[in-house]
């Protein structure tokens, strides 16, 4: 099967999102679709998936012109779309989600739950996915929700599958499993359009690449003929830096202790956690899926509970029972999953940016909107937000700009401790560098920064030192020359800490 999109144009009001874009894909190849947030990638694929209508241009399948008025038309034509916004119903079990919109029925017309369960178990076994089909979707973390979406798309026997950021919240082991699935589909002559900001993954799995910038196709070719640096430059229009951003800090220059954690335990997710973070420090916390880092810092922020242990802020013991108390104490937390835990989809950009400080900027129950607006305008310039009006929906923004709005919300609280849980998840290379610059600038303003990330390279580039977690405990700490991918991975998989190289030389 060969799909061609010819001279596609699409505008939203005065905003020309796609400007005469043409490309093709055929069965058996994996093609990367790249570009910054807002470049037009999702819009182009939403047109191919029948989600939105093109203004002009043509879609051809095996040379025959065809039109998609709704997603079902695209699915019937053999195209499956795994959206960045997961289309799962939390209050249904996995096996019912697998058949949403195409439910199996018995001869009497009732739902054939037994057959849907059997087919779901069958696809999970074939794809080596360790999930109980009866489990409720609400009980899955983001990575397993993504895997369910992937398996659901594979079950449709489509000839072309669009994957929009499928690996954003997956661990290395899960990414490897997804890539194995993709290679199997490729062997069966399924074509895959792979949208991703992770250029190392593009080099690993894709045959061809296409780069959109400001709605235009600016580059295309074989992946074997380029480097990740080339692709990043095509995406943003200039050379992207790749050097380490880690600052060389003298131990005497470390600021005062801001946060100290002693013996924090909740038994299920983390045990006997001890660490300190100082003013102006950037500490990384990393590991593999299930290491407990998100649960640990949600407990510190008051969004979850812990059984034993103590928290100290500037040497004074504090008790945090809820997030309001945490914010009042000067602790801010940017959540891991932007879509589910950080943005309010039915609210405007300005409302999302100001909601955490409504109580701070109010008097006698009346919100000081002018104060909120002044603070947001400062953050808007600092964060280089690309947006329309303040009253536009938060959903009108690209993923990277949504993340910047969420970050601005927490910066407005003037935190003394800023916890960033996967801060660059799902953002493009340009926005990623912007966020790194912001992190370093905040640290230079003596804010204590804690970065939680599954990406070892991110930790290595930005953080002064890092704690590596394994099954709920801190397996080791790395810094300086010992902060490399090999050491981090050894600790993250349960390996014992080794003597620092400086100690070995002595």
N, C-alpha and C positions, 0 to 999 in steps of 0.2 A: 504494500500500500504506500502511495506517495501523496503527501499533502503539500499544497502550495498556497501561500498567501501573497497576493500581488497588489502592490500600490495601495496598501491599507492606510486610511486616514481616519482619525477620530479626535474630536474636540469636545471639551466640556465648557460651554460658554465661550469665553475668549481664550481659554487655555488649549492650545494645540498640543495634544498629548502624543499623537502619532502622526508623522509627516511622511507619507509615501513610503511605507516600509514593505519590503518584499523578502521572502525567504521560503525555503522548502525543506522538508524532512521526509525520509522514507524508512520503511521497515528495516530493522537490523542495525540502525545507527543511533548513537547517543549524542545529542547535540546540546551544548551549553548555551543558554540564553542569559547574557550578562548585562549589567548596567547598574548605575547608582539607583538608590531609592528615588522613585519619581521619573525614571528614564522612560517608562512606558511598557516595561516587560509584562506586568500583570494585566494591563489593559489589552495588550496584544493577545495574550493567552485567554483572557476572558472573552474576547471576540471569537477566537477559535473554539472555545468551550461553550459558546452559545449563551453566555451570561449577559453580555451586552452586545449592542448592534454597532457595526462599523458605519461610518458616514459615507465612505466610498471605498472602492477596491473590490477584489474578488478572492474567493476561496475555492480551490480546485482539489478534488480527490480523484487520483488516477486520471487526471486530465479533464474531468467533468466538473463544470461549475455547480456549486451547491451553496445554499444559504441556511444559516442556523438562526432560528427565531427564539429558541429556548434551549436550555441545557440538554433536554431529552433528545433533541435533533442531533446534537453533536455526539451523544452517547450512542444513538442508533447508527451513526455513520462510522462507529468504531474508535472514537476518541474518548479517553477517560481523563479527568482532571482531578488531581489531588491538590486542593486549594491550600494556600497558606493559612486561611481561616478554616480550622477543622470543622467539618460538617457532621458532627456526632451529637447524639442526644444523650445527655448525662444520665437521664432517668430510665434508660433501657439497657438491657444486657448487651454484651458485645455481639452475640450472634444475631440479635434483632437489628442492631445497627448495620451489620454487614449486608442486610437485605432491604434497607430503607428505600422506598420507592419502587421496589421490584420484589415485593414479598412473595414467598411461596405459599400456595394454598392447597388444601386438601380437595378431594372431589366434592365435598359438601360446602366448600367455599370459605371454610375457616382457615386461620393461619396454620401452616404446617410447621410448627415450632421444632418438632423433632428433626425434620429434614434440614431446616435452616441451621440447627445446631450441628448436625452431622457434617454438612458441607463446610461450615466454618472450622470445625475441628480438623477436617481434611486439608484445607488450605493452610492452616497453622502448622500442621505436621509437615506438609511439603516444603514450607518456607522456614522450618526450624524455629518457629515462634512459640515460646513457652508461656502461653496464656490460657486460662480457663474461659471458654466461650460464654459461660454462664455469668462471669464476673460483670458487675455493673460498670459502665463506662466512667461514672463519676469517681470510682475508686482507682482509676488509672492515672499515672502521672503523664505529663505532656509527651514524653518520649513514646510511651506505649500507645497513646492515642494516635500518634503519627503512624506507628506501625500498623494499627488497625485500619487506618485510611489507606495505606499502601496495599495491604492485603485485599481490601474491598475493591480497589481499582483493578488488581490483578485478577480478581474473580470474574470480572466482566468480559474477559477474553478480548480486550481491545487491541487494535493494531497500532495505535499511537497513544502513549501515556504522557501527560504533562505533569511534571513534578515541581511544584512551586515551593522552594525552600524545604525539601523533605527531611533534611538532616539537621536542621537548626538546633533542635533540643535533644539530639541523640548522642550517646557516648560513642567512643571509638569502636567498641565491640559491636554496637548496634548499627553504626554506619557501615562497618565491614559486612554485616549480614544483609543490609539493604543493597549494597553494591553487588553482593553475590546474587541476590534476587534480580537485579538489573541485568547482570551478565547472562543469567538464565533466560530472561525475556528477550535479550538481544539475539541469543542463539535460536530463539523461536521466531525471529524476524519481526519482533515488536520494536517500533521506533520510540525513543524517549527524548522528550524535551526537558532538560534539567536546568532549572533556575536556581542559582545559588550565589552567595557572596563568598563562599569558601573556595578560593582559587586553587588551593592544593588538591581539593577533591575534584575539581574540574580537570586538572591535569591527570589525575589518577584514573578517572572513569570515562571521560568524554572523548569522542572522536573528532568532533568539529566544535567551533564556537561562533557565536554571533554576539556583537556588542552594540547595544543601544545607548545613545546619549542624547538627552533632550529631545526624544521622540524620533531620532534619526538613526538609521543603521550605519554606524561609523566604521565597523571592521568585521570581517569574517574570515575564516580559514580553518586549517587543520591544527588541532591542539599540539601536535608533534612539532610544529614550526614556531612555537612561542614559549615564553616563560611566564610565570605568575606576575613578574614585574611588568612585562609587556601588556598583559591583560588589564592589570590595574591602571596602567597609563592610558590605555584606550578608554576605559570606563570614565575616568575623571578628566581626561584631556591634558594631563601633565604628569610628570614623573612623580610617583608616590614613594615616600621615604620607607625604608625597611630596617633602618638601623635601630639598635637598642635605645629605648628612652629611659632606661634605668639610671637613676642619679647616683653618683659616687658620694656616699655620705660618710663622714667621719663620725665614729661613735660619740665623740664629744659634742657633735652638732645635733644629736637627737633631742627633740623637745621633751617636755614633761609627760609623765604617764597620764593618759586620758582615760582609757578603759582597761580594767583588769577583770579577768574571769577566773574563778577558782572552783574547781571540782564540779562544774556544771554537768548534770546528768538527768536524762529522762528515761533511761533504760532501753526504750525501744529504738531510738534514733541516734543518740550520742551518749558517751559515758566519760566521766572524769576529765572534762575539758579544762585546760589551763593555758592561758596566754595573756599577753599584754599588748597594747598598741599605744604608741606615743604621738604627740602632736607633730604634724608634718610628715608622718610615716605613711607609706603605702604598703599594706600587707596583703598578700594573696592567700586565698584558701582554695585548694583544689583537690581533686580525687576523681573517682569514677562514680557512675550512677549508684545510688544507695549508700553513699559515704556519710550522709547525714548533715552535710554542711548547711543546706537551706533550712532544714528543721532547727538546727542549732541557732542560727541567726534570727530566725523567726521567733524563737523563744526569747532571745536577748532583746528583741524589739517589742515583745509583749503580745505578738500575734499568736503565740503558742505558749505552752506551759513547760516547766521543768520541775523535777521532783526535789533535787538537792543541788546545792552549790550556791555561790555568792557572786554578785556583780559589784564592781567598784567604779565610780566615776570621779576622777581627780582625787583618788585616795579615800573617798567616802562611800560606804556601802549604800547601795540603792536597791529598792524593791520596785520592780516594774510588773504590774498586773495587766496592763493593756497598752495599746499603741498610743493612746492619748498621753499617758504618762511618759512613754519613751520620747515622743516628740517634744514634750515639755522639758524633759531632761537634756535634750539636745542630740538625740539619736534619730537618724533618718535611715530609711530602708527602701531601696529601689528593688521591687520584687523580680523574681526570675522570669515569670511568664507574663509578658506585657499584656497580651490579649485577655487573659483570664483574671489577672490580679492587679493591674496597674491603671488601665484606662477605663473610663465609663463611656461606653459606645454611644449612649443616647444624649450625651452632653457636648457642649461646644469646646473648642480649643481653650478658650479663656477659663471656662468652668473647670476643666480638667487641670489646668495649670495652677489654679488658685484654691482648690478644695481643701488642701492640707493646712492652709493658713486662714481659713474663714474665721476660726475662733480667735486667732492671734490678731487679725486686723478688723476687729469689730468692737463696738462700744454699745453697751446696753442692748445687745442682741441685734444691732444693725451693722451689716457688713460694710466696711469702708472700701467701696469698689474702686475709688480713685487710687488708694494706696496699693491695692492689688494690681491695678493696671500699670502703675509706675514700676513696681517690682518686676512684673512680667516683661515689660518693655526692655528693662535692663538685661534680664536673662535671655530674651529673644535675640538681642544683639550679640551677647557673649557666646551663645550656643549656635549662632548662625542658622537660625530656624528658617526653613523655606515654607511659607504658609500664605494663605490669603487673608481673609478677615478674621478677627478675634471670635466672631460669632459663627464661623464655619464649624461644621461637625468635626470632631477629632478624627473620624473615619475618612475625612477628605485628605488627610496627610499620608505620606508614605510611611513605611515602618520605621525608618531611621528618624524621621521628624517626629513621629509619635513618641519614640524613645526619648528624644530631646525634651519634649513637653513634660514627660514624666519626670525626667531629671530636674527640669526647672521647678517643678512642683516641690521637690524635696530641698532644692537649694534655697528656695524662698523661706524655709523654716530656720535658716541660719544654723545648720547642725554643727556640733562639735565632733560627732562621729558619723561618718557617712558610709553605710553598707551598700555595696553595689553588687547585686546578684545577677551574674551574666549580663553586664551592662551593654555589651555590643551584640547581643543575640539578634540575628535577623537584620543587621544593618550593613550597608555597603562599605567599601574600603574607605571612601572619603569621610563618611559619617563616623566610622570607627576611629580614624585619626583625630577627628574633631573631639571625640569623647576622651581619647587618651590625653590630648592637650588639656582638656578641662580637668581631668583627674590630677594631672601634675600641677596645674595652676592652683587647684584647691589645696593640695598638700603644701604648696609653698605659702599658702595663707594660714598654715598651722592647723588645718582640719585633719583629723585622723581618718584615713581612708582604708576600708577593707573591701577588697575585690574578690568575689567568689566567681570562679570560672572553671569550665571543663577544658579550656584550651591552654595547654602548657605554654605554648609560645606567647600567648597574651600575658600570662603571669610573668614569664621571663623578661618580656620587653618592658613592662611597666612597673613591676613591684620591687620594693627594696628587699623583701624577704618573703618566704611563703611557708604556710603550714600545709602539709599533705595529710588528708584524712583517708582512713580505710575502715570500713564497717563501723563507723560511729566513734572512732578514736583518732587522736592526732598521732599518726604513725611516725612523723618526723618533721623537722624544720630545715629548710634549705635557704642559703643566701650566697652571695658572691659567686665564686667560680663553681660552687657545688649546685647552683641553680640551673640545671640543664634538664632536657627532656628525659634522658635516660634515668637520672636520679629520681626525678618526680614520678616516673612510671614505675620504678622499682618500689617506691614507698606506697604508691597508690594501689599496687597489687599485693600488698602485704609484706614486702621485703623489709629486712631490718635496716635501720640507719647505719651508715658507715662513718668512720672517722673523717672529719674534714680534711681536705687535701693538705691544708696548712699544718694540721696536727700530724699527718702522716709523714710530712717532710722533717718535722722535728724528731 
